């Protein structure tokens, strides 16, 4: 499926936060106190129990990567909506990250939590933004990837968050389109392709390229997510790199 409604959206600022050493334990260390979201991959055999590692619950006084990414963006000039895009569920269903961010930052606008896009949240969310921003003009997006469980044979995952300040109309980075599956032929030519299996991977690579001065005005870049049997893409054109605000990456605990 190809979507071009996202072409109405531009990006004014990008921030990043990474925790490369999150806390995981073997599933056997949890005894019978497993979060219900972990039971499905166990019973389906998606990850053999002997290789399954599970995220420890966050400490109450620990901000986490989403808070670092939001703090790096700073407060908007006026109240605007906050969109929190998570790759999966929280370990503790009684803990709401969105509510905590709202409380800690004194957010003045509305808040929207999105989880159904899963790994493709970093690309497909722009189709939603193309209509969700009407009447608001601008908003803040947090793309957060904190995997609840993982396969220890692939190593312990990192926690990542990317913050984006977006608006309707022209801006430093213009979104030309997004979609699920393979990008259309009209997506070419592009200067660079940034890819990964998580929702933040392409953004972190783009952030690094922007920080290194590798993207120039007029360049088109493609962000791609390849996860299991799904894929997503986002096509961006640099219109005013000098006008883009770039913050991070922040390293929680670093």
ChimeraX attribute file (.defattr): number of C-alpha atoms within 10 A of each C-alpha:
attribute: neighborCount
match mode: 1-to-1
recipient: residues
	/A:1	10
	/A:2	16
	/A:3	17
	/A:4	16
	/A:5	18
	/A:6	25
	/A:7	20
	/A:8	20
	/A:9	26
	/A:10	27
	/A:11	24
	/A:12	22
	/A:13	20
	/A:14	28
	/A:15	26
	/A:16	29
	/A:17	27
	/A:18	26
	/A:19	20
	/A:20	14
	/A:21	12
	/A:22	17
	/A:23	16
	/A:24	18
	/A:25	15
	/A:26	17
	/A:27	20
	/A:28	15
	/A:29	11
	/A:30	13
	/A:31	7
	/A:32	8
	/A:33	9
	/A:34	14
	/A:35	15
	/A:36	10
	/A:37	16
	/A:38	18
	/A:39	12
	/A:40	11
	/A:41	15
	/A:42	15
	/A:43	11
	/A:44	9
	/A:45	10
	/A:46	11
	/A:47	19
	/A:48	13
	/A:49	16
	/A:50	12
	/A:51	14
	/A:52	21
	/A:53	25
	/A:54	24
	/A:55	21
	/A:56	15
	/A:57	13
	/A:58	15
	/A:59	8
	/A:60	8
	/A:61	6
	/A:62	10
	/A:63	16
	/A:64	24
	/A:65	26
	/A:66	28
	/A:67	22
	/A:68	23
	/A:69	29
	/A:70	25
	/A:71	18
	/A:72	21
	/A:73	21
	/A:74	12
	/A:75	15
	/A:76	13
	/A:77	6
	/A:78	9
	/A:79	14
	/A:80	20
	/A:81	19
	/A:82	23
	/A:83	22
	/A:84	22
	/A:85	27
	/A:86	27
	/A:87	24
	/A:88	20
	/A:89	15
	/A:90	19
	/A:91	21
	/A:92	13
	/A:93	10
	/A:94	7
	/A:95	13
	/A:96	11
	/A:97	17
	/A:98	18
	/A:99	12
	/A:100	13
	/A:101	19
	/A:102	15
	/A:103	11
	/A:104	11
	/A:105	13
	/A:106	10
	/A:107	17
	/A:108	15
	/A:109	14
	/A:110	12
	/A:111	18
	/A:112	11
	/A:113	15
	/A:114	15
	/A:115	15
	/A:116	13
	/A:117	16
	/A:118	18
	/A:119	28
	/A:120	27
	/A:121	25
	/A:122	30
	/A:123	27
	/A:124	23
	/A:125	20
	/A:126	26
	/A:127	21
	/A:128	11
	/A:129	21
	/A:130	20
	/A:131	15
	/A:132	15
	/A:133	18
	/A:134	11
	/A:135	8
	/A:136	13
	/A:137	16
	/A:138	24
	/A:139	24
	/A:140	24
	/A:141	23
	/A:142	26
	/A:143	26
	/A:144	29
	/A:145	28
	/A:146	23
	/A:147	21
	/A:148	20
	/A:149	23
	/A:150	20
	/A:151	18
	/A:152	18
	/A:153	10
	/A:154	8
	/A:155	9
	/A:156	20
	/A:157	21
	/A:158	14
	/A:159	22
	/A:160	28
	/A:161	30
	/A:162	32
	/A:163	30
	/A:164	24
	/A:165	23
	/A:166	25
	/A:167	22
	/A:168	22
	/A:169	14
	/A:170	16
	/A:171	20
	/A:172	20
	/A:173	24
	/A:174	25
	/A:175	27
	/A:176	20
	/A:177	25
	/A:178	29
	/A:179	25
	/A:180	18
	/A:181	16
	/A:182	16
	/A:183	22
	/A:184	13
	/A:185	7
	/A:186	7
	/A:187	18
	/A:188	12
	/A:189	11
	/A:190	14
	/A:191	14
	/A:192	15
	/A:193	16
	/A:194	18
	/A:195	21
	/A:196	18
	/A:197	17
	/A:198	23
	/A:199	32
	/A:200	30
	/A:201	22
	/A:202	23
	/A:203	26
	/A:204	23
	/A:205	16
	/A:206	22
	/A:207	21
	/A:208	16
	/A:209	14
	/A:210	17
	/A:211	13
	/A:212	9
	/A:213	11
	/A:214	12
	/A:215	19
	/A:216	15
	/A:217	13
	/A:218	14
	/A:219	17
	/A:220	23
	/A:221	22
	/A:222	24
	/A:223	25
	/A:224	30
	/A:225	27
	/A:226	18
	/A:227	15
	/A:228	8
	/A:229	6
	/A:230	13
	/A:231	19
	/A:232	26
	/A:233	29
	/A:234	29
	/A:235	24
	/A:236	23
	/A:237	22
	/A:238	21
	/A:239	19
	/A:240	16
	/A:241	20
	/A:242	13
	/A:243	12
	/A:244	18
	/A:245	15
	/A:246	21
	/A:247	20
	/A:248	20
	/A:249	21
	/A:250	19
	/A:251	17
	/A:252	20
	/A:253	11
	/A:254	7
